[in-house]
């Protein structure tokens, strides 16, 4: 399309030169053309500036939302830090006092558990001993009740012992 305008311009310029006072008219035509072209350049530059401003505005709004999000996260981190720092404010004396109390509590529980275990083991050993005393006669009579002679069992045990010794 610019080419058609250029051709039209050249034809118009040539026709104007042929007219009386063509030189002055030609100069006026050239001046009008320059003004029109500078106006078009100015319009194009204004459009580019408007486009750049709209792009900048969009970028600024994106940056603003990003900054707001980061500020929110920073606020959350500060709150978490304050909560943790209040827990960390225990002094050494308070920590030692808590540790000493725990040691005493655990030490007393440990001594108590030892005495309970001792009593349980004592009763368990006593029960096993009494059962062994009362069941020893029954265990000695068991081979006879099952039909084995006492001498056969004794001979089998002696045979095993001699085989193991050899």
ZAROFI-719423 format. One line per field, with one value per residue: x, y, z of N, C-alpha, C in turn; residue in three letters. Coordinates in pm, 1 decimal, always signed. Example, Ala and Ser with C-alpha at 12.3 -4.5 7.8 and 13.67 -1.06 7.14 Angstrom:
# ZAROFI-719423
npx = c(+1319.0; +1285.0);
npy = c(-569.0; -225.0);
npz = c(+780.0; +708.0);
capx = c(+1230.0; +1367.0);
capy = c(-450.0; -106.0);
capz = c(+780.0; +714.0);
cpx = c(+1320.0; +1290.0);
cpy = c(-330.0; +3.0);
cpz = c(+780.0; +787.0);
res = c(ala; ser);
***
This chain:
# ZAROFI-719423
npx = c(+81.2; +198.6; +354.4; +175.1; +89.5; +325.6; +360.4; +129.1; +189.5; +417.8; +309.0; +127.3; +304.1; +445.9; +242.2; +179.7; +412.3; +390.6; +199.6; +118.6; +322.4; +432.7; +660.9; +649.6; +413.7; +488.5; +682.2; +519.4; +357.5; +549.3; +616.0; +368.0; +349.8; +568.5; +486.0; +259.8; +381.4; +544.0; +346.9; +227.6; +444.4; +463.6; +213.3; +248.1; +458.7; +330.1; +138.0; +310.9; +418.9; +190.0; +132.6; +367.6; +335.1; +101.5; +196.6; +393.4; +231.4; +90.6; +303.5; +387.3; +161.5; +168.9; +412.1; +340.8; +141.5; +298.3; +479.0; +300.7; +217.8; +461.2; +507.2; +302.2; +378.8; +616.8; +519.6; +385.8; +607.6; +742.5; +561.2; +571.2; +838.4; +837.6; +676.8; +830.4; +1062.7; +973.5; +938.6; +1200.1; +1306.9; +1350.6; +1540.6; +1873.9; +1873.1; +1604.0; +1583.7; +1766.7; +1633.3; +1399.6; +1514.4; +1630.9; +1405.4; +1280.6; +1474.0; +1462.6; +1198.9; +1205.7; +1405.7; +1292.3; +1078.5; +1219.1; +1353.1; +1130.0; +1020.8; +1221.8; +1200.6; +943.4; +983.6; +1167.6; +1009.5; +814.8; +974.6; +1068.8; +831.2; +762.2; +979.8; +944.5; +696.3; +762.8; +949.7; +790.7; +609.1; +788.0; +874.4; +636.8; +574.4; +783.5; +779.3; +574.3; +681.6; +893.1; +757.7; +637.0; +762.5; +713.4; +435.4; +382.7; +459.7; +720.4; +1003.8; +1198.0; +1461.7; +1514.3; +1496.4; +1701.3; +1915.4; +1910.0; +1977.6; +2236.2; +2361.4; +2345.2; +2509.5; +2759.1; +2799.7; +2819.2; +3045.2; +3242.5);
npy = c(-117.9; +123.0; +158.7; +222.2; +465.1; +608.6; +609.6; +751.9; +991.8; +1075.6; +1105.0; +1311.9; +1514.7; +1554.0; +1646.9; +1883.4; +2028.9; +2094.7; +2285.0; +2640.8; +2833.7; +2614.5; +2539.2; +2656.5; +2544.6; +2279.8; +2278.8; +2336.9; +2109.9; +1915.7; +1995.5; +1955.4; +1679.2; +1599.7; +1688.7; +1527.7; +1273.5; +1299.9; +1329.6; +1078.0; +924.2; +1026.0; +945.4; +668.3; +638.3; +725.5; +522.7; +305.3; +388.5; +383.2; +111.2; +11.6; +127.7; -6.6; -267.7; -232.8; -162.2; -398.9; -567.2; -440.6; -480.5; -759.3; -787.5; -654.3; -823.3; -1048.5; -946.2; -889.6; -1147.8; -1256.1; -1090.5; -1169.7; -1434.7; -1378.7; -1253.0; -1468.8; -1630.2; -1468.7; -1474.3; -1746.9; -1764.4; -1601.7; -1757.3; -1991.5; -1881.7; -1797.2; -2037.6; -2117.0; -1960.8; -2067.8; -2073.4; -2172.4; -2258.3; -2323.3; -2533.9; -2714.7; -2763.5; -2889.4; -3119.7; -3239.7; -3298.2; -3483.1; -3687.8; -3766.8; -3860.3; -4069.2; -4226.3; -4305.7; -4454.5; -4653.3; -4789.3; -4886.3; -5054.0; -5246.7; -5371.6; -5479.3; -5661.3; -5831.3; -5948.8; -6077.8; -6264.9; -6413.7; -6531.5; -6682.1; -6858.7; -6997.2; -7121.9; -7294.3; -7453.5; -7582.1; -7719.9; -7890.9; -8049.0; -8182.7; -8315.5; -8487.8; -8755.0; -8856.6; -8828.6; -9008.8; -9247.1; -9260.7; -9401.4; -9668.1; -9675.2; -9636.0; -9868.2; -9942.7; -10101.6; -10020.7; -10094.8; -10128.6; -9870.9; -9758.2; -9905.1; -9823.4; -9555.2; -9577.0; -9701.9; -9502.3; -9310.1; -9438.8; -9460.4; -9196.1; -9122.7; -9266.4);
npz = c(+0.0; +66.7; -152.0; -355.4; -261.3; -282.9; -560.3; -636.7; -514.2; -659.0; -911.3; -862.8; -788.1; -1022.5; -1190.1; -1058.3; -1094.7; -1361.9; -1371.2; -1363.8; -1154.9; -1042.6; -909.6; -653.3; -562.0; -570.2; -372.0; -153.1; -156.6; -100.5; +157.7; +289.4; +262.8; +413.1; +663.2; +697.8; +700.2; +923.6; +1113.9; +1099.0; +1187.2; +1444.3; +1545.4; +1532.1; +1715.7; +1946.0; +1972.2; +2017.5; +2260.0; +2422.9; +2414.2; +2536.0; +2789.1; +2876.2; +2886.6; +3080.7; +3297.0; +3337.2; +3407.2; +3640.9; +3802.9; +3825.5; +3961.6; +4195.7; +4304.4; +4349.0; +4538.0; +4746.6; +4811.7; +4898.9; +5116.9; +5282.8; +5335.8; +5468.8; +5696.2; +5815.8; +5867.9; +6053.9; +6267.3; +6331.2; +6406.9; +6636.1; +6800.6; +6831.1; +6938.8; +7187.1; +7312.1; +7326.3; +7518.3; +7763.6; +8049.1; +8147.3; +8408.6; +8447.4; +8266.5; +8381.3; +8621.2; +8532.0; +8416.5; +8641.1; +8796.7; +8628.5; +8631.7; +8901.5; +8917.3; +8729.9; +8845.1; +9091.7; +8995.9; +8867.3; +9078.0; +9214.8; +9017.4; +9004.4; +9258.1; +9234.8; +9021.4; +9146.5; +9348.4; +9192.7; +9052.0; +9270.0; +9367.9; +9139.1; +9120.8; +9363.3; +9318.4; +9104.5; +9234.7; +9433.3; +9269.7; +9142.7; +9360.9; +9436.5; +9198.5; +9147.4; +9238.7; +9081.9; +8824.8; +8839.4; +8853.1; +8609.6; +8380.3; +8449.5; +8454.6; +8190.4; +8081.4; +8056.9; +8174.3; +8452.2; +8438.9; +8167.4; +8065.7; +8205.8; +8107.2; +7838.6; +7866.3; +7967.5; +7751.9; +7560.1; +7679.7; +7677.3; +7403.1; +7327.8; +7467.1; +7337.9);
capx = c(+0.0; +289.9; +404.8; +71.2; +94.6; +444.9; +333.7; +32.5; +261.8; +504.5; +223.3; +74.8; +415.0; +476.2; +133.0; +189.1; +524.4; +347.7; +107.6; +189.3; +371.8; +450.7; +768.3; +600.3; +315.2; +565.5; +742.4; +409.1; +319.4; +654.6; +600.6; +248.1; +385.7; +656.8; +403.7; +178.1; +466.7; +586.6; +227.4; +216.1; +551.2; +425.0; +103.8; +307.0; +533.9; +232.6; +83.0; +414.5; +428.9; +71.3; +153.1; +471.9; +275.1; +10.1; +282.0; +455.1; +126.5; +66.9; +421.2; +384.0; +56.0; +221.3; +511.8; +270.0; +79.1; +408.0; +528.6; +199.1; +225.5; +583.9; +488.3; +215.4; +462.1; +710.4; +443.7; +366.4; +736.8; +770.8; +476.2; +626.6; +963.1; +804.1; +626.1; +942.9; +1157.3; +918.8; +969.1; +1344.5; +1349.9; +1376.9; +1677.7; +1950.8; +1827.5; +1475.4; +1612.1; +1827.5; +1529.0; +1313.7; +1592.1; +1646.9; +1275.4; +1260.8; +1564.4; +1409.7; +1078.3; +1245.8; +1484.1; +1199.2; +1003.5; +1310.2; +1369.8; +1003.0; +1010.8; +1316.9; +1143.4; +831.3; +1041.4; +1226.6; +900.9; +755.4; +1068.8; +1070.7; +710.5; +769.8; +1075.1; +880.5; +593.2; +831.2; +1009.6; +683.7; +561.1; +892.2; +872.7; +517.9; +567.1; +900.4; +738.4; +492.1; +771.2; +971.1; +668.8; +585.6; +806.1; +646.0; +295.8; +378.6; +491.9; +864.2; +1069.8; +1297.6; +1594.7; +1530.1; +1523.2; +1834.1; +2012.4; +1911.2; +2051.2; +2378.0; +2407.7; +2364.1; +2625.6; +2880.9; +2817.4; +2862.2; +3181.1; +3333.7);
capy = c(+0.0; +237.6; +175.6; +293.5; +605.1; +670.4; +631.2; +860.9; +1114.6; +1115.7; +1153.2; +1441.7; +1609.3; +1583.2; +1729.4; +2014.7; +2098.7; +2140.5; +2397.4; +2764.7; +2843.0; +2474.6; +2521.4; +2691.0; +2443.1; +2157.3; +2290.7; +2324.9; +1967.6; +1843.0; +2031.3; +1884.8; +1536.8; +1581.5; +1705.0; +1405.6; +1160.8; +1318.9; +1301.1; +931.2; +877.1; +1064.1; +854.9; +535.6; +646.5; +732.6; +387.2; +223.2; +431.6; +332.3; -34.2; -8.5; +160.8; -113.8; -380.8; -197.7; -169.1; -541.8; -616.6; -384.0; -548.7; -893.1; -769.7; -616.5; -943.4; -1132.3; -885.4; -909.3; -1288.8; -1273.4; -1020.9; -1257.5; -1545.6; -1323.0; -1231.7; -1601.2; -1673.9; -1391.0; -1527.7; -1878.1; -1737.2; -1553.6; -1871.6; -2079.0; -1812.5; -1796.2; -2169.6; -2128.7; -1869.5; -2137.1; -2048.4; -2291.8; -2304.1; -2390.0; -2661.5; -2803.9; -2801.5; -2988.3; -3243.2; -3300.1; -3353.8; -3604.1; -3791.1; -3816.5; -3937.7; -4194.1; -4304.9; -4367.6; -4556.3; -4762.8; -4866.7; -4955.3; -5162.8; -5351.8; -5446.5; -5558.1; -5771.9; -5924.2; -6023.5; -6167.2; -6375.7; -6495.1; -6615.7; -6777.2; -6963.8; -7076.1; -7206.5; -7400.0; -7544.9; -7662.2; -7812.5; -7993.7; -8141.0; -8267.9; -8395.2; -8573.7; -8895.2; -8893.3; -8839.7; -9131.3; -9359.9; -9251.1; -9510.2; -9793.7; -9664.8; -9643.3; -10004.5; -9963.3; -10146.0; -9925.3; -10138.8; -10105.3; -9729.7; -9730.5; -9963.3; -9737.0; -9434.0; -9614.8; -9727.7; -9371.5; -9245.7; -9504.2; -9427.5; -9056.6; -9115.6; -9326.4);
capz = c(+0.0; +65.1; -288.4; -429.4; -216.5; -341.8; -703.5; -642.2; -477.1; -770.5; -1022.0; -820.1; -791.2; -1162.7; -1241.4; -995.7; -1159.1; -1493.1; -1352.6; -1338.6; -1018.0; -1004.1; -812.4; -519.5; -527.8; -546.4; -239.0; -55.7; -156.3; -28.3; +298.5; +338.9; +269.0; +529.2; +783.6; +709.6; +739.5; +1062.7; +1195.8; +1106.3; +1276.6; +1580.2; +1584.4; +1555.7; +1839.7; +2055.5; +1986.8; +2081.3; +2399.4; +2492.4; +2428.0; +2637.7; +2918.4; +2916.5; +2924.0; +3209.4; +3398.4; +3363.7; +3478.5; +3776.3; +3880.1; +3857.0; +4068.0; +4318.4; +4362.4; +4398.0; +4661.3; +4851.3; +4852.0; +4976.9; +5244.6; +5362.8; +5382.3; +5565.9; +5819.5; +5875.1; +5921.1; +6174.4; +6373.6; +6369.0; +6477.5; +6770.1; +6878.3; +6862.9; +7026.5; +7322.8; +7369.1; +7345.1; +7622.4; +7889.8; +8093.3; +8182.3; +8540.5; +8428.9; +8200.5; +8480.8; +8716.8; +8464.9; +8402.2; +8774.0; +8833.1; +8548.1; +8683.0; +9028.5; +8888.5; +8665.0; +8941.6; +9186.0; +8923.3; +8837.7; +9201.9; +9240.6; +8919.2; +9043.5; +9371.0; +9182.3; +8945.0; +9241.6; +9413.7; +9091.9; +9029.4; +9391.7; +9367.8; +9028.2; +9160.9; +9470.1; +9255.0; +9028.4; +9332.1; +9494.5; +9165.6; +9124.5; +9476.3; +9431.2; +9076.7; +9130.3; +9254.2; +8966.7; +8709.5; +8855.4; +8828.6; +8474.1; +8291.4; +8485.9; +8414.1; +8044.2; +8041.7; +8046.3; +8296.8; +8497.0; +8399.0; +8024.1; +8046.9; +8260.4; +8014.0; +7719.6; +7900.1; +7980.0; +7614.9; +7497.3; +7740.8; +7627.8; +7261.1; +7319.9; +7520.1; +7240.6);
cpx = c(+86.9; +341.5; +303.2; +70.6; +214.1; +422.9; +236.5; +100.8; +346.6; +421.3; +171.1; +184.0; +447.4; +368.7; +141.7; +302.9; +481.3; +257.3; +189.3; +216.4; +390.0; +556.3; +719.4; +499.7; +384.7; +628.4; +637.0; +365.9; +421.8; +644.6; +480.5; +277.6; +473.3; +577.8; +319.4; +262.3; +514.1; +468.5; +208.0; +322.0; +516.7; +312.0; +156.7; +383.7; +440.8; +171.8; +183.9; +427.8; +310.9; +85.5; +258.1; +417.9; +181.5; +89.4; +346.9; +353.6; +97.5; +182.2; +421.4; +277.4; +99.2; +323.3; +444.8; +206.0; +185.6; +463.0; +429.2; +202.7; +349.4; +573.3; +402.0; +295.7; +561.8; +641.2; +421.1; +496.6; +772.2; +688.1; +529.2; +756.0; +935.2; +755.0; +739.7; +1040.3; +1104.7; +941.6; +1117.5; +1395.1; +1367.8; +1522.5; +1745.6; +1904.3; +1694.4; +1495.2; +1673.1; +1724.3; +1437.0; +1386.6; +1606.3; +1516.3; +1248.4; +1348.7; +1511.0; +1287.3; +1114.5; +1323.5; +1393.6; +1120.7; +1092.6; +1333.3; +1244.8; +988.2; +1106.2; +1261.0; +1026.3; +882.9; +1102.3; +1118.9; +836.8; +846.1; +1076.1; +950.3; +713.7; +865.3; +1016.3; +775.6; +657.9; +893.3; +903.6; +629.1; +662.8; +893.1; +756.0; +513.5; +685.2; +864.0; +659.9; +579.5; +853.3; +886.0; +618.8; +635.7; +737.2; +500.7; +281.0; +419.2; +637.8; +914.9; +1175.3; +1435.6; +1617.7; +1564.9; +1663.6; +1940.8; +2022.8; +1990.8; +2198.8; +2437.7; +2436.2; +2489.6; +2753.9; +2906.4; +2868.8; +3007.7; +3281.8; +3346.0);
cpy = c(+126.1; +264.1; +251.8; +441.2; +677.5; +702.0; +749.0; +993.6; +1164.1; +1169.2; +1293.1; +1546.5; +1649.4; +1674.0; +1871.6; +2094.5; +2156.2; +2264.1; +2526.3; +2775.8; +2702.7; +2453.4; +2550.6; +2586.9; +2310.8; +2160.8; +2276.6; +2179.7; +1884.8; +1869.3; +1959.0; +1736.5; +1509.7; +1592.2; +1580.3; +1286.9; +1176.6; +1293.9; +1150.0; +872.2; +906.7; +973.0; +715.3; +534.1; +652.9; +594.3; +294.4; +259.2; +378.1; +180.9; -64.8; +21.9; +49.7; -238.5; -355.6; -206.6; -314.0; -601.6; -567.1; -453.4; -690.8; -885.2; -736.0; -737.8; -1038.2; -1078.6; -902.9; -1052.3; -1313.5; -1205.4; -1105.2; -1374.1; -1498.3; -1300.8; -1365.0; -1652.2; -1599.4; -1443.4; -1661.8; -1859.9; -1690.3; -1667.0; -1962.6; -2011.3; -1804.4; -1931.0; -2183.0; -2039.9; -1937.4; -2113.2; -2179.8; -2346.6; -2376.5; -2527.0; -2761.1; -2852.1; -2907.4; -3122.3; -3314.1; -3364.9; -3483.0; -3718.4; -3850.4; -3904.0; -4072.1; -4283.4; -4374.7; -4478.0; -4676.8; -4849.1; -4947.3; -5074.2; -5276.8; -5435.7; -5532.9; -5678.2; -5876.1; -6010.9; -6121.5; -6287.5; -6468.2; -6587.6; -6718.5; -6890.7; -7054.1; -7170.0; -7321.0; -7501.7; -7637.7; -7761.7; -7924.5; -8094.7; -8236.0; -8355.9; -8489.3; -8721.3; -8940.5; -8913.7; -8967.4; -9253.9; -9364.8; -9362.0; -9641.8; -9790.6; -9675.8; -9781.8; -10029.6; -10010.5; -10042.8; -9963.8; -10116.0; -9958.9; -9696.7; -9785.8; -9876.7; -9609.5; -9464.6; -9640.7; -9595.9; -9302.9; -9307.0; -9471.9; -9283.9; -9044.1; -9169.9; -9235.8);
cpz = c(+0.0; -76.5; -374.1; -391.5; -276.7; -490.3; -719.2; -611.2; -593.9; -888.5; -987.7; -829.1; -935.5; -1221.9; -1185.2; -1059.7; -1294.1; -1481.9; -1335.8; -1188.6; -960.3; -899.5; -672.6; -473.8; -496.3; -407.6; -129.9; -43.6; -79.5; +121.0; +360.6; +354.7; +390.3; +660.3; +806.6; +755.9; +883.9; +1157.1; +1210.0; +1197.3; +1422.0; +1631.1; +1616.7; +1687.7; +1961.1; +2080.3; +2055.7; +2229.4; +2480.8; +2515.3; +2535.0; +2776.8; +2966.3; +2957.1; +3060.4; +3322.9; +3436.8; +3443.5; +3622.4; +3860.7; +3916.6; +3970.5; +4201.1; +4384.1; +4417.4; +4529.7; +4775.7; +4903.2; +4938.5; +5112.6; +5337.8; +5419.8; +5487.7; +5699.9; +5890.9; +5937.3; +6049.5; +6291.7; +6423.3; +6448.6; +6620.1; +6858.7; +6922.1; +6958.5; +7169.3; +7390.8; +7402.3; +7458.5; +7758.2; +7929.8; +8127.9; +8316.0; +8529.3; +8364.1; +8297.8; +8580.8; +8657.4; +8452.6; +8536.0; +8819.7; +8756.6; +8598.5; +8812.3; +9004.3; +8826.9; +8760.9; +9041.6; +9118.6; +8895.4; +8961.6; +9232.0; +9146.4; +8954.1; +9158.0; +9324.3; +9105.0; +9038.4; +9306.8; +9315.2; +9068.4; +9150.2; +9396.1; +9255.4; +9062.3; +9267.7; +9411.5; +9179.8; +9124.3; +9391.7; +9393.0; +9142.2; +9237.6; +9466.4; +9307.8; +9059.9; +9144.0; +9131.7; +8843.2; +8718.9; +8827.3; +8685.1; +8382.3; +8323.3; +8439.7; +8263.1; +7993.0; +8021.8; +8179.8; +8330.7; +8449.7; +8250.8; +7996.7; +8093.7; +8168.0; +7887.4; +7745.0; +7908.1; +7841.4; +7543.2; +7550.3; +7689.2; +7480.2; +7245.2; +7365.8; +7419.0; +7124.8);
res = c(unk; unk; unk; unk; unk; unk; unk; unk; unk; unk; unk; unk; unk; unk; unk; unk; unk; unk; unk; unk; unk; unk; unk; unk; unk; unk; unk; unk; unk; unk; unk; unk; unk; unk; unk; unk; unk; unk; unk; unk; unk; unk; unk; unk; unk; unk; unk; unk; unk; unk; unk; unk; unk; unk; unk; unk; unk; unk; unk; unk; unk; unk; unk; unk; unk; unk; unk; unk; unk; unk; unk; unk; unk; unk; unk; unk; unk; unk; unk; unk; unk; unk; unk; unk; unk; unk; unk; unk; unk; unk; unk; unk; unk; unk; unk; unk; unk; unk; unk; unk; unk; unk; unk; unk; unk; unk; unk; unk; unk; unk; unk; unk; unk; unk; unk; unk; unk; unk; unk; unk; unk; unk; unk; unk; unk; unk; unk; unk; unk; unk; unk; unk; unk; unk; unk; unk; unk; unk; unk; unk; unk; unk; unk; unk; unk; unk; unk; unk; unk; unk; unk; unk; unk; unk; unk; unk; unk; unk; unk; unk; unk; unk; unk; unk; unk; unk);
***
